[in-house]
Amino acid sequence: RFGSAFPPAPARRLLFFSVCCSSAFWPGPGAAMKGAVQYEKRSAAGGACVAVLTMDHAPVNALSAGVRTGLDERLKEALADGGVQAIVVTGAHGAFCAGADISEFASGMAGPPLPVVIANIEASSKPVVAAIDGVSLGGGCEVALGCHFRVASGRSAAGLPEVNLGILPGAGGTQRLPRLIGADPSIDFMCSGVPLPAAQAAKVGIYDTVVDGDNAALVKAAVDFAGEKVGTDLGPRRLSTFTAKAPAADVFKAKRAQYEKLRKGELAPQAIITCIEAATDRPFDQGMGVEGKEFGKLLMGDQARALQYMFFAERQCSKVPGLTAKPGPLDSVGIIGAGLMGGGIAMCCAEVGMKVTLLDIDQANLERGMGVIKKNYARSVERKSKTQAQMDKYMSLITPASEYSALAQCDIVVEAVFENMDLKKKIFASLDAVCKPGCVLASNTSRLNIDAIASVTKRPQDVIGCHFFSPANVMRLLENVRGTKTSPGTIATAMAFGTKIKKVTCLVGNCDGFIANRVMGVSGAGEMLNRGVMPHQIDGASEAYGMRMGPIRMYDLVGLDLFGRERANSGAANPAKHAFDAMYAAKRFGQKNGKGFYKYDEKLRCTRDPEAEAIIEGIWKNIGEAPKNLSEEEIVDKLYLPVVNEGFKCLEEGMASRPSDIDVCCVFGYNWPRYRGGPMQWATAVGLPKVLEKLEAMGLKPAELLKECVKNNWRLNSKDFVKRIDQAWSGRWSKL
């Protein structure tokens, strides 16, 4: 198991040729010849003899050495057979091809490079038809583009999603696709990274025809189609033989601006556009040169490294080391609290077919909550992201209730009321009395002690935290929080629950704030506000780093009254020396009343506010601080190096089992820029010795684990480091 969810450097370099499905390869030693290509001859409806080449490498026909070699050799066999008049390339197991065989990356690759295989297919003197069923992604899609024609099933999908790993299609995808469908749609296809279903792929021109029926019907249709193309002039079907039509003069400029906004800070979309532009103004070979150059620049860059790290981290976080227990049933769920959080959780559950009981003892709140859910779905129908039939189905699965007895037969119950320990204890005592044995009792608390909540029940082994992030129907992270007595079965069921409702699910330890809130809670934003740095400087540096919204703007969005009221009521507020207290005292609550650290117009657009800045300057004067003109790098360090430090503390305390879990929590819970890889991966990029040096210069006490790493020259995937955090995790919690 990789300690930081990232493979060793040799494997990493090879991974960059794929994205759930790679696109370019070179020969390498030591790779096993897994997979094969089956060969058979069939007769088309018109009598033509057609060779059918079937990629066979379960489950999705990844382009292993065996498959690439098989394609090349079987193609030559078909071309050498005088009786064969046309060729069909297809895949077994209900899929065409999902790209590279990731399992080969660590050992190196053998066999012919994929670009050579594709070039040979395209150069075939006999018509080659791709029969596409299921997925055709990355390198698999590039194989299909090398074929002269493409026949697909209605359930198939085509995609070149390499952008999601910080790279671009590397086997001619950026050159062939624009020559097939045009530059403009090619940019969207590759820069969005989202596969197109069959109907849309046919509409834009990727597929020549879409057929109904099962895999056998598809292959038969492709064989007949291939038979019809015997004797056809294949010149116009060889995409490498002509230049893509140039779009209107301003298209490339507009698309660059569009994807700079949609994928802010990411390098790969701009590189893809550069390659597609080359497809419109130069021959194929020169365009391939541009593709290779841009690919090489992305290949070893920090963004590609971070995005591929996140690719592994996201998939690894749901795997709990040592957990062998099986999950319990998850057919029905009870949710307590019909507010925005409870309603959002209800929507997540209904959308995967769970029977939902939404409970609120306040009838008015219950009716309001059901109304909000209905309005949310109605808005989705209006935007055409959901159908009316889907809305009706989801609403039918949500049953409102005001009595705890309605939860008696639920498989899992999630409490989602506001943060008050006494109230939560009261609720869990009620659940203990009515819920069936083995029902998972979960709290959506964002920071309260799970053991304290469990203590009021006779079944603490069934209690766990299920911390959703708001809005729950949008934010993808679910932190499952294990208590001291939480059983393996409860953990297994909670993890399966997260997977079922399509959340990125991570098991974390029971501490104040858990992982995401804890580490992000020590960000240096408030300290800088009080020590000479203006809100726009802090937010500007944060957003330039890649955050979607700077921390001060985020405070205004959440509401400064939430922070200020609690401090004022507790007697801790000091408006003369604390910026947040001063804003609350001045009745500046943020977006909700149009003024906070910024001022807001009726469309909630923010601008600097002299009145707010005067309040902040008054605080500086009161505490003897002068304005500071920090660089963006200095501000980012003060904002996020404390987050890194807290992450190391979580690891040394056994609150997280992997550094990558911390990164996943920050990326999916706080929108940390994915192309930075999260705070722990960012620390690796900066260098742990440099991180330690900067923390000490800032006057912060470094985590002991960080100092241990620097002393022992450990990286976050070093064997000794992994052993160290495994010991911390297993030492904190009972064995699973």
N, C-alpha and C positions, 0 to 999 in steps of 0.2 A: 504494500500500500504506500503510495507516494505521500510523504509527510505533508507536502504543500499542494497535493492534488496535481502535481505537474511532473511529467516524465523527464528522464535524464536528457541532457542536451542533444545527443544523437537522435533520439526519438523525436524530440521537439522539432529539430530541423526538418525531419521528414514529414511531421504532421502538417507543416505549413503548406504542403502540397495538397491538402484536403480540407474539407469542412464538412463533417459528417459525411464526407464524400469528396475525395480529393480530385485533383485534376492533372497533376504533372508528376512524372517519376523519372528516376535514372537508375541504371542497373546497380546493384549492390550485392555484396557477398552474404551468404549465410541464410537466405530466406527460404523457407520451406515452400514447396510448390503446392499450396492449398488451392482447391477449386479447380474446375476444368470447364471445357466448352464441349458440349455434346454436338454430334453431327449426324444429320439424317437428310434424306432426300424425300421430297413430296411432290405430288403433281398438283399444279394449279388448275382452276376450273377450265381454263382454255387448253390444258394439256402440257404446258411448259413444265420443265423439271426445275424445281427450286430447292436449293440447299438451305436447311434451317440450322443456324448456329445458336445453340442455347447456352448462355452463361449459367453455370451451376456452382454456386458457392453459398450455401445457406447461411443466414436466412434471407439476405437481400442482395446476393450476388456481388459482393464487394470485389473491387478490381485487384485481386491478389495476383501474385506472380503467375499462378496457374491459369487464372482467367485471362490475363493479358497475353501470356504465351499461347494459350489455347485459341484466343481470337485470331492472333496473327497466323498460327499454323493452319487452323481450319479455313481461314480465308484463302490462304495459298492453295489448300487442297481443293476448294471449290472452284477457284480460278483455273486450276490445272485440269479439272475434270471437264472434258469436252461436252459431256452430256448435260451439265448444269448450265442453265440459262439465266438464272437470277438467284439472289441470296437474301435471306431474312435473318436478322440478328435479333434475338429476344432473350428473355431471362426465365429461369425456373422460379418456383416458390412464390408465384404471384407478384413478382417484382421484376422490373427491367434491370436496374443497377443503381445502388445508392452510393457509388463512389469507391473510395479507397478502402482497403482492408487495414484498419487501424492497428490490428494486432501484429502486423508485420513491421510497424515503424521502429520498434526497439531493436530488431535484429537485422535491419537493412533489407533492401529489396533486390530481387533478381528479375530476370526477364526483360522483355523489350520495354522501352519507355512508352508511356501512353500516347504522347504526341505522334510518335512513329506509327503506332498501331492505328490511330485515327487517320493519319495521312494515307496509310495503305488502304484502309476501307474506302476513303474518298476517291482514291485513284483507281479503284476497281473498274475493269472494263465491262463488268456485268452489273445490272442494277442491284443496289443494296437497300433493303427496306428495314427500318427499325420497327419492331412490333413491341410497343411499350405498354406494359401492364404495371400497375402499382407505381413505385417511385422511380424517377429518373433524375438524379440529383448530382451536382458537382461533376466529377469525371464521367459518371453515367450519362448525364445530359450532354456532355461534350462528345461522347461516343455516338449518341443519337444524331448530333449535329453533323458528324462526319459521314453519316449514311445519306444516301441520295433522297430518300423519302422517309416519312415518319407516320406510321399508323398506330393509333392509341386506343386503349379502352376508356370508357367513360369514367372509371374510377382512378385513372392514372393522374400523376402530377409531375410537372417539370420544374426544375429550379437550379440556379447557380448561386448558392448561398455563401460562397467563400467570404464575402464582405463581413459576415458575422464573426469570422476569425481573423479579421484584419488583413486579409490577403485578397487576391483576385483569381479568377479562373486562369490556370496556367497551361492548359493544353489546347489553346486556340479558341476558347469560348468567347473572349472579348473581340475576336476577329471574325469568327464565323456567324455568330448570332446577328450582329448588325447587318451583315450581308444578306441575311435571311429575312429579318423582320423590320430592319431600319434602325437608325441610331437612337431615336427618341425612346421608343418602347424598350430597347435593349438596356438603356441606362436605368430605367425604372426596374426592369427585371433583375438586374445584377445589383444595383445599389440598395434596393429594398431588402434583398436577401430572402424574400418570401416566395415559396414555390407557387406556381399557378396550377389550378385544377384543369382537367382536360378541356372543358368547354372554353375556358379563357385562353388556354394555350393554343387551341385551334383558331380562336378568333383573331389572335395577334399574328398567326402564321407559323407558329412553331410546329404544330402538327398539320399534316396534310388532310387527315380524316380521322374521325372518332367513331368507333363501332360499339354496339351494345353486345352484351353476352359475357360469358366466362372467358378464362384464359384460352381454352381450346378454340372458342369462336374467334377470338382476337387473332390467334396465330393463323387460323384458316383464312381469315379476311386478309391478313398481311401476305400470305402465300398467293392468294388470288390476285391481290393488288400487284405484287411483284411480277407475276406472270403477265399481267397487262402491260408492264413497263419494258418487257423484252423488246430490244430494237430501238428504244427511245434514245434520243441524243442526250447523253448525261452531262455534257459540258455545262449547261446552265444550272445543273444541280450540284456541281462541285463548287462549294462556296468559296474556296480559296482562289478561284480563277478570275474573280472580278472584284471591283471595289464597291464598298457600300455607298449608297446614295447619300449625299450630304444633305442634312436638314436645313431649315431656314437659318439665316446667319446668326440669330440670337439664341438658338436653342441650347447650345453648349454652355453659354454664359448663364442662361436662366437655370439650367439643370445644376450647374455648379452651386449657384446661390441656393437653390431648393434643398440640395443635400447637405450643404453647409449648415443649414438650419435644422433639417431633420436628423442629421447625424453629426451634430456639432462637435468639432474637434477631431473627428476621425479622418485618417489619411486615406484609407482604402477607397472610399467612394470617389474621391477626386482622382486617384490613380486610375480607377476603372474608366472614368470619363475621358481621361487622357488617352487610354488605349482605344476606346470606341471612336474617339475623334480621329485617331490614326487609321482606323479601318475605313474612314471616308475619304482620306486624301493621299493614300499611298498603296502600293501593291501588298499582297498578303504577307510575303516574306518579310518586308520591312515593318509591317504592322506587328508581326510576331516578334520582331526585334524590340519594338516598343513595349509589347506585353512582357517580354522577358526582362527588360530593364526595370520596368515599374514593379514587376513581381519581385525582382531581386532586392529593390530598395525596401519593399514592405517586409520581405522575408525575415530578416534578422532584427527588425525594429522593435522598440519597446511596446508599441501598440499591439503588434501581432503576437508578441510573447504574452502580453497581459490578456488579450482576448482568448487565446488558446488555453491559457491557464484557467480562465473562467469557464471555458468549455468543459474541462475536466472537473473543476471544483463544483460546478452546479450539479453535475451528475453524481459526484461522490458524496455530497453532504447528506443525502438521504440514507446512506449506508452507515449503520451504527456498528462500530467495531465490537465484535463479540456477541452481538444480539442474534440468538437462534430461535427465540419464541415466535410463534405464529400469531398474526393479528386475529382479533375476534370479528364478528359480523359488523357490517357498517351499512345497513339498509335504512336505518332511521336515526334522526338526530333531533335533539331538543335544543333550543336556543333560548336563553333567558335574557330578556331585555330587547325591546323593539325599537331601540334607537338606531342611529346611523350605522353603528358597528354591528349590532345584532342583525339588522336588516341586510347588511352587506354579506354577512356570513350565511344567512338564510339563502340568499341568491346563489352563492357559490355552491351550496349543497343541493339546492333544487335543480341547478343546471347539470348536475351529474346523475340525476334520477333518484336522489335520496328523498325519503318522506320526511318533511320538516314540520316540527311543532314549534311555533314561535310564541313564547310565553311572556306576558307582561301583566302584572297584577293591577296595573292602572289601565282601565278600559280605554280611556282617551288616548293614552300613549300607544296602546296596541292598535287602535284604529288608525292613528296617525302613521305608525310604522308600516302597516300594511298598505296604506295609501302611498307612502313614499316608494315602496318596492314597486307598486303598480305603475307609478309615474316614471320610475327609472326604466322599466321595461317598455313602456309606451314610447319613451324617448328613443330607445334602441330600435323599435319598430319604425318610428318616423325616420330615423337615420339609415334604415335598411340594414343594420348590422344584425337584426333578429327579425324573424317573421312573426306574424300575429299568432300562428299556430304554436310556435315555440313559446311565446309569451303566455298563451292560455295554458299550455302544459306545465310550465314552471309555476304559475300561480296556483294551479290545481294541486301541486305538491306541497304547498305551504298552508298549514292549518293554524289559525290563531287560537290561543288558549289563555285563560287567566287563572287556572287552577293547576297546582303542581302535580296533581294526580294524572294529568294528561301526559306526563313524561314517564309514566310507569314502565312502558315497554320499549323505550328508546335504547339504542345500542350505545350511543354517546350523547352526552349533554354538555353544551358549551355555555358557561355563564359569561355574559357580556354587558354587565352593568358598570357604572362609574367606579373609580378607584377609591373604595372605602372598605377597609378591612372588616369592620364590624358587620357591614351589610353583606359582604361576601361570605363571612362565616355563617351568618343567619341562613343564607341561601343554601350553602352546602349541607348544613344540618337538615334542611328540608329535603334536599336531594337524597341524602342518606336514608331518609325515612321512606321515600316513595319509589326510588329507582330499583330496577331488578338487579340481582346479583351479577357482577361482572360488567355492568354498565360503566363506561369510562366517564369519570366526572372531571371536566376540564374547565379551567378558568382562563379567561382572556385577559387577565391582568397584565399590565405592561411593566410592572416593577415589584409588586407585593410578593411576600414570602409564601411560596407554594406549601411548604411544610406547615406554616401557621394555618393556612386555609384547610389543609388536610386534617389537622389535629381535631377538628370538631366532628369528624366522621368516624365510624367504626370500620372504615375500609380505606385507610390511607394509601394502600397499595393500588387503588383504582383512581387516585387523584393525580392529575398532571396539569401543567400549564399549556395552553394553546394560544400563544400570543400572535394575533393577527395585526396587520398594520393598516391604517386607515387611508382611503376607503377600502374595506376588506374585499369588495368585489372587483377591485382594480389592482391593488398592491399584491405582488406575487409571494412575498415571504410569509412563512409560518414558522415561528420559533416554538418548538415543543420543549417545555421546561420540566426536567425530571426533578422530583423531590427525593428526599432521603429514602423514603419507603416506597416510591413508585415501582411497581413490578415490571419485569421484562415484558409480560403480556400486554400491560397497559401501554408501555412505550411502543411496542410493535403495532398496536392498534392505532395509536395516535399518529405514528409515522405513516401508516397505510391510509389513514384519514386524510392527511395532507396531500399524499400522492393522488388519492381519489378525487379530491376537489381541485386538483391541478395547481397546487402551490409548490414553490421551492421550499422544501421542508428540512429543517435542521434541528437536531437535538442539542440542547444547551443545558448548562447547569443553573442551579437556583441561587441567584445572587441579585442584588439590587440593580434593576434595569436589564438583567439577563445579558445579552451580548450587544445587539445593535444599539439600544438606548444607553447602555452603560458606556460603551466606547465612544459613541458620538456625543454623549453628554459631557465629556471633558474637553471638547473643542475649545480653542482659545478665543472664540468670538467675543464673549462678554468681557474677558480680561482686556482685550485690545480696545473695545469701546471705551472702557474706563481709563485707558492708559495712552490716549492721544491719537487714536486711529478712527476716522470717520466711517459711518456705515457704508457709503458708496465705495470706499477704498477696500474694505473687507469683502463686500459682495463682488466687486469687480475682479479681485484676485481669485476668489473662489470659483466664479463662473468661467474665468479664463482657464483655470485648472481643469474644468470640465463638469462641475456641478450644475445641475439644471437651474437651481435657484440658490443664491447666496444665503448664508445663515441668518442675516439680519432681515432680509426680505421674508424668509421663512417664518421668523418670529412674528412679523407683522401679519402674515397669512394665518397662522395658528391663533393669534390673539394675545396681545400683551397683557390684557386683563387677567388671563388665566395664570400667568406668572405673578403679576403684581398683586392680585387679590389675596392669594395664599400667603405671600410674604407680609402684606399689610395686616391681615387678620391675625397672623402669628406674632406680630410685633417685631419682625426681623427687618422690615423695610427701612431703608436709609436714602431718601430721595436726594439728599445733598451729595452723596458720594457713589451712588449706584444708578447707572443709566436706565435699567429696566424699572426700578422703583420711581425714578423721576418721570418717566413716560406715563406710568400709571397714575401718578399724582396729578399730572397735567391732563388727565383724561384722554390720553392718546393711546388708543387700544389697537391700532393697526387698521387693516382693511375694513373691519366691521363698522368703524365710524369715520373712515376716510383719512385718518391721520395716525401715524405711529412714528417710527424712525424715518419714514417717508410720508409724503402726502399722495393721495389717490383721487383720480377723477371718477366719474360715474361708471366708466368701463374698467375700473380698478387698475389703470395704468399708473405706475409710480414715478415720481420725480423727487429730486432732493428738496428738502424743506428747510428753509433758513431758521424757522422757529425751532424745529427739532434739533438742528445743529447748534443753535444757541444754547439750548438746554444742556447738550453734551459738553460744549465748551465751558459752561458754568461748572460742571462736575470736575473737569480737568483743573480748573482754577482752584476749586475747593480743596483738591487733594495734591495740588502742586505739580501737576503734569503739564508738559508742553506738547503741542501738536507734533506728531511724528510722520515723517515721509518715508515709509517703508517700501521696499520693492515688492513686486508681486511674489517673488520667491520667498521673501522673509515673511510675508503675511500667510502664505500657504503653509510654511513651516510652523508658524505659531498656531495656525488653525488645526493642522492635522498630524503633526508629530506627537502631540499629546494623545491623540487617538491611537496611533501606533503603539505608544508606550502602554496604554491601557489594554490593548490587545495582548501584549506580552504578559501582562498581569493576569488576564483571563486564562491564558494557557498555563501559567505556572501555578494557578490556583485550581486547575482542573475544571474550569467552567466551559471550556471548549476543547474538543478532541483533536482539532486540526487548525492550523493557521488559515487554511482555505475556508473553513466554516465561518470564521470571522469576516473574511472578505465577502463571502456570499451574503451574509446578513447585512453588511453595509451596502452592497450593490443593490440588493433587492428590497431592503428595508428603508434605505436613505438615498437611493439613486446616486450612490457614488459612481463616478464614470466607469463604465465597464471596461473601457480601453485603458484604464489605469490599473485594473485588476483588483481594486480594494486596497485598504491601508497596509496590509501585511505584504502583499505583492509590491506595492509602491515602495515600501521600506526596503525590500530586496533590490529593487531597481536603483534606489538611492545609495544603497550599501549600508549594512548594519553598523560598521564602525563609524560611518559618517552620521548616521541617525543618533548614535550614542553621543558623539561629539556635540552635535547640535542641541540635543536635549540638555546636556550638562551646561552648555553656554547659555541656554534659556533659563537656567536655574531650576529645572525640574529634576526630581529624583528618578533616575532610570529604573525600570523594572529589573529585578535580579536576573531574570531569565535572559533579558537582552544583554546584560553584562556578561553572562555566562556564554552566550553565543559568540560575542566578540572575542572573549578570552580564548575560547576553544576553536575559533575560526569555523564555527558552524554556519551552514546555510539552512534555510527553512525546510529543505528536503534532505538534509544530511541524516545518515543513519542514526548517529548518536543523538541528534536533536529529536528525531521521531521517537526514539526510545525514551527520551527524557519526558516528552509530553504525554506519551502513552502511560508512563508511570504516574504522572500527575493526575490524569483522567481516571485511571483505574484505582488509584489510591484514594481519590475523593469519593468515588461511588462504589456501591456493591457490585459484585460481578454479575454480568448478564447471562 
